[in-house]
Amino acid sequence: MVSKKKLKEYEERIKQALMILGQISEDTTTPRNIRRAAKESIDALQVAEYTPAVRASNVISILDEILQDPNMPPYTRVKLWNVMSLLEAIKD
């Protein structure tokens, strides 16, 4: 069982990740498929019936796939790496 304190920290991490993903999804200089993956990630993070860890790992797999895209602007890649590191710390 995850402690209340940990849960609060995880929710905070998810909130930060959502903020960054929101920026990416609205950035018109980012290719459409990458913005779409960011939106998909936002939706996946907001599925309430999963634990924070399950939501985080679902998003990590979405982002892992899109990070291979050669058309990704470098600044977007850095933002996605930040999201990944935020989410990788979330465990059940």
Wavefront OBJ file of the C-alpha trace (Angstrom):
o trace
v 0.000 0.000 0.000
v 1.285 3.444 -0.919
v 1.373 5.944 1.940
v -0.695 9.136 1.808
v 2.479 11.204 1.642
v 3.774 9.192 -1.342
v 0.399 9.413 -3.051
v 0.448 13.195 -2.681
v 3.968 13.301 -4.163
v 2.863 11.090 -7.079
v -0.147 13.281 -7.785
v 2.181 16.298 -7.771
v 4.499 14.587 -10.268
v 1.532 13.712 -12.468
v 0.338 17.317 -12.294
v 3.785 18.553 -13.427
v 3.861 15.970 -16.232
v 0.375 17.071 -17.360
v 1.538 20.680 -17.488
v 4.532 19.864 -19.703
v 2.481 17.546 -21.936
v -0.108 20.314 -22.266
v 2.568 22.715 -23.505
v 3.772 20.161 -26.063
v 0.254 19.353 -27.281
v -0.438 23.056 -27.925
v 2.922 23.855 -29.545
v 2.228 24.374 -33.237
v 5.926 24.066 -34.100
v 5.836 20.430 -32.958
v 4.805 17.822 -35.573
v 1.167 16.745 -35.350
v 1.882 13.087 -34.500
v 3.987 14.160 -31.513
v 1.281 16.574 -30.312
v -1.218 13.720 -30.689
v 0.975 11.440 -28.541
v 1.176 14.195 -25.916
v -2.644 14.478 -25.888
v -2.924 10.687 -25.654
v -0.529 10.788 -22.703
v -2.608 13.463 -20.986
v -5.707 11.281 -21.364
v -3.849 8.218 -20.084
v -2.650 10.120 -17.001
v -6.195 11.159 -16.166
v -7.755 7.667 -16.135
v -8.911 7.583 -12.523
v -9.533 3.831 -12.252
v -5.815 3.023 -12.542
v -3.221 3.540 -9.826
v -0.710 6.365 -10.387
v 1.981 3.765 -11.192
v -0.135 2.085 -13.892
v -1.013 5.456 -15.432
v 2.649 6.471 -15.362
v 3.839 3.274 -17.043
v 1.140 3.555 -19.737
v 2.357 7.059 -20.556
v 6.008 6.017 -20.486
v 5.290 3.412 -23.156
v 3.429 5.962 -25.329
v 6.318 8.427 -25.020
v 8.982 5.762 -25.508
v 7.534 5.047 -28.916
v 7.269 8.680 -30.022
v 10.775 9.550 -28.787
v 12.143 7.475 -31.694
v 10.662 9.999 -34.146
v 13.465 11.639 -36.176
v 11.260 14.715 -36.834
v 11.064 15.607 -33.171
v 12.410 19.098 -32.349
v 15.246 18.845 -29.792
v 13.489 21.092 -27.235
v 10.393 18.869 -27.391
v 12.533 15.764 -26.861
v 14.042 17.368 -23.734
v 10.557 18.153 -22.392
v 9.455 14.561 -23.007
v 12.547 13.250 -21.210
v 11.590 15.458 -18.261
v 8.094 13.964 -18.263
v 9.566 10.457 -18.412
v 11.861 11.091 -15.446
v 8.971 12.550 -13.431
v 6.850 9.482 -14.144
v 9.571 6.863 -13.718
v 9.754 7.701 -10.010
v 6.121 6.635 -9.507
v 5.882 3.099 -8.117
v 3.107 1.000 -6.579
l 1 2 3 4 5 6 7 8 9 10 11 12 13 14 15 16 17 18 19 20 21 22 23 24 25 26 27 28 29 30 31 32 33 34 35 36 37 38 39 40 41 42 43 44 45 46 47 48 49 50 51 52 53 54 55 56 57 58 59 60 61 62 63 64 65 66 67 68 69 70 71 72 73 74 75 76 77 78 79 80 81 82 83 84 85 86 87 88 89 90 91 92
